[in-house]
């Protein structure tokens, strides 16, 4: 049982940071979904509409990248704090 507790104690800071980063990324997805809903209600025609649609698509990809980048920064910060 001590082994499990020791593993939990060592992994807990990383898990907390990972869950926090996942929540941030999920919120980005929610805002992107709201943005898409808004663009369906208030349609913009022509090149401006295409441009906005492309920005929305890039935002969805960047939400994945944000999760990875935030988690890497958090791991580096936790590593520096532990040493």
Backbone bond lengths (Angstrom), bond angles and torsions (degrees), N, CA, C in turn:
res aa  C-N    CA-C-N  psi(-1)  N-CA   C-N-CA  omega(-1)  CA-C   N-CA-C  phi
1 X - - - 1.452 - - 1.526 110.94 -
2 X 1.326 116.03 -32.71 1.463 119.04 178.76 1.517 111.57 -64.15
3 X 1.324 115.86 -35.90 1.461 119.95 179.52 1.530 110.65 -62.69
4 X 1.313 116.59 -44.67 1.465 121.00 179.16 1.524 110.31 -62.77
5 X 1.321 116.63 -41.62 1.466 120.51 179.80 1.525 110.56 -66.08
6 X 1.316 117.17 -39.84 1.460 120.73 179.55 1.535 110.83 -66.11
7 X 1.325 116.16 -41.11 1.467 119.97 177.35 1.524 110.11 -63.93
8 X 1.336 116.61 -43.75 1.467 120.77 179.48 1.522 110.92 -60.57
9 X 1.323 116.93 -44.22 1.470 120.91 -179.09 1.527 110.63 -63.49
10 X 1.333 117.54 -39.06 1.465 119.37 -178.31 1.533 112.27 -75.46
11 X 1.327 117.45 -29.79 1.463 120.05 -178.28 1.524 114.03 -91.61
12 X 1.311 117.00 -18.03 1.467 120.68 -174.47 1.529 113.90 -55.05
13 X 1.341 119.96 -47.11 1.476 118.42 -179.99 1.533 112.51 -59.61
14 X 1.333 116.57 -38.21 1.464 120.05 179.82 1.524 110.96 -68.04
15 X 1.322 116.46 -40.75 1.464 120.03 179.40 1.523 111.54 -65.92
16 X 1.329 116.28 -39.34 1.468 120.04 178.05 1.528 109.95 -62.40
17 X 1.325 116.57 -45.48 1.470 120.07 179.43 1.526 111.08 -64.66
18 X 1.347 116.89 -39.90 1.454 119.83 -179.05 1.529 111.06 -66.05
19 X 1.313 117.38 -40.78 1.466 120.22 178.17 1.528 110.13 -66.10
20 X 1.323 117.35 -40.63 1.466 121.06 177.42 1.525 110.72 -60.76
21 X 1.332 116.61 -45.81 1.464 120.43 178.98 1.526 111.42 -64.69
22 X 1.326 117.10 -36.06 1.467 120.62 177.63 1.525 110.66 -65.54
23 X 1.322 117.09 -38.54 1.470 120.66 177.89 1.528 110.40 -65.17
24 X 1.332 116.74 -41.87 1.468 120.52 177.88 1.527 110.05 -61.16
25 X 1.328 116.77 -45.49 1.467 120.25 179.12 1.523 111.43 -64.88
26 X 1.321 117.08 -38.49 1.471 120.37 178.03 1.524 110.47 -63.88
27 X 1.328 116.75 -38.64 1.468 119.57 177.20 1.527 111.10 -64.90
28 X 1.336 116.50 -37.15 1.463 119.21 174.98 1.526 110.48 -59.98
29 X 1.339 116.45 -42.12 1.462 120.62 178.17 1.525 110.75 -63.37
30 X 1.315 117.54 -40.63 1.470 120.78 179.37 1.525 110.17 -62.94
31 X 1.331 116.72 -44.84 1.463 119.26 179.60 1.524 111.49 -66.04
32 X 1.335 116.86 -36.39 1.463 119.57 176.16 1.529 111.20 -65.73
33 X 1.334 116.14 -37.85 1.464 119.76 177.59 1.532 110.25 -65.61
34 X 1.339 116.65 -42.75 1.467 120.25 177.35 1.529 111.06 -62.31
35 X 1.327 115.79 -39.20 1.463 120.50 177.89 1.527 110.44 -63.33
36 X 1.338 116.57 -43.00 1.465 119.94 178.66 1.528 110.48 -63.80
37 X 1.326 116.43 -41.39 1.464 120.58 177.53 1.529 110.53 -60.79
38 X 1.314 116.40 -42.48 1.462 120.83 178.97 1.523 111.35 -63.76
39 X 1.333 117.03 -40.25 1.466 119.12 179.85 1.525 111.80 -71.20
40 X 1.328 117.84 -23.26 1.476 119.63 174.56 1.527 110.47 -74.92
41 X 1.329 116.40 -36.36 1.466 120.59 179.88 1.526 110.38 -73.30
42 X 1.320 115.84 -46.43 1.469 121.82 -179.43 1.527 108.68 -108.70
43 X 1.309 116.88 78.44 1.462 121.27 -175.70 1.520 111.54 -68.00
44 X 1.320 113.75 140.44 1.460 121.14 175.10 1.527 106.42 -117.16
45 X 1.292 116.59 124.92 1.466 121.36 -176.13 1.524 110.23 -94.01
46 X 1.323 115.92 160.04 1.458 122.03 173.72 1.515 112.88 85.30
47 X 1.340 114.06 -158.40 1.458 120.14 -174.85 1.521 111.80 -65.52
48 X 1.328 117.51 -31.53 1.468 120.20 -179.98 1.525 110.48 -65.29
49 X 1.321 116.98 -40.52 1.457 120.63 177.57 1.517 112.06 -64.67
50 X 1.338 116.20 -40.38 1.470 120.34 177.28 1.524 110.66 -64.87
51 X 1.316 116.24 -40.84 1.459 120.89 -179.73 1.528 110.40 -62.65
52 X 1.319 116.67 -44.49 1.463 121.45 178.93 1.524 110.35 -63.99
53 X 1.319 117.35 -39.75 1.465 121.50 178.15 1.527 110.90 -63.29
54 X 1.320 116.91 -40.34 1.470 120.63 178.15 1.521 111.50 -66.27
55 X 1.316 117.25 -39.84 1.467 120.36 177.19 1.525 109.79 -62.56
56 X 1.321 117.17 -40.95 1.460 120.92 178.62 1.526 110.48 -61.65
57 X 1.321 117.48 -42.37 1.462 121.04 179.61 1.523 110.99 -64.13
58 X 1.319 116.96 -40.76 1.467 120.03 177.78 1.520 110.39 -65.04
59 X 1.309 117.44 -36.06 1.463 120.93 179.19 1.513 112.17 -63.12
60 X 1.320 116.87 -37.39 1.465 120.25 178.37 1.520 110.79 -64.36
61 X 1.309 117.00 -39.44 1.466 120.86 177.55 1.525 110.08 -69.48
62 X 1.312 117.00 -39.97 1.462 120.77 -179.03 1.524 112.58 -66.87
63 X 1.326 118.00 -24.10 1.467 120.20 176.40 1.528 110.33 -63.61
64 X 1.338 116.77 -38.54 1.463 119.97 175.25 1.523 110.46 -65.94
65 X 1.325 116.50 -44.47 1.461 120.68 -179.81 1.523 110.97 -63.54
66 X 1.318 117.16 -38.27 1.468 120.62 179.74 1.519 110.93 -60.69
67 X 1.331 116.89 -42.04 1.462 120.17 178.34 1.525 110.30 -59.63
68 X 1.314 117.34 -48.42 1.462 120.90 -178.94 1.514 112.76 -63.61
69 X 1.313 116.60 -45.10 1.466 120.66 -178.40 1.522 110.98 -66.01
70 X 1.325 117.19 -45.10 1.468 119.95 178.76 1.525 111.14 -60.97
71 X 1.328 116.78 -41.56 1.457 119.48 -179.21 1.524 110.95 -66.90
72 X 1.319 118.25 -39.72 1.470 120.78 177.56 1.521 110.03 -62.18
73 X 1.326 118.02 -45.44 1.467 120.81 178.10 1.526 111.43 -61.16
74 X 1.329 116.67 -39.98 1.464 120.25 179.09 1.524 111.60 -65.64
75 X 1.326 117.43 -40.23 1.467 120.79 178.71 1.523 109.99 -64.64
76 X 1.323 117.32 -42.57 1.467 120.55 178.08 1.523 110.18 -61.99
77 X 1.326 117.14 -44.12 1.468 121.11 179.97 1.527 110.90 -63.39
78 X 1.330 117.38 -44.95 1.467 120.26 178.67 1.518 111.33 -63.67
79 X 1.323 116.86 -37.96 1.467 120.32 178.90 1.527 110.88 -65.00
80 X 1.337 117.00 -42.24 1.467 120.36 178.66 1.523 111.41 -65.56
81 X 1.339 116.83 -38.37 1.463 120.30 -179.86 1.524 112.03 -68.52
82 X 1.324 116.93 -29.58 1.467 119.45 -178.07 1.522 112.20 -81.54
83 X 1.327 117.42 -15.28 1.473 119.60 -179.42 1.476 111.58 -111.56
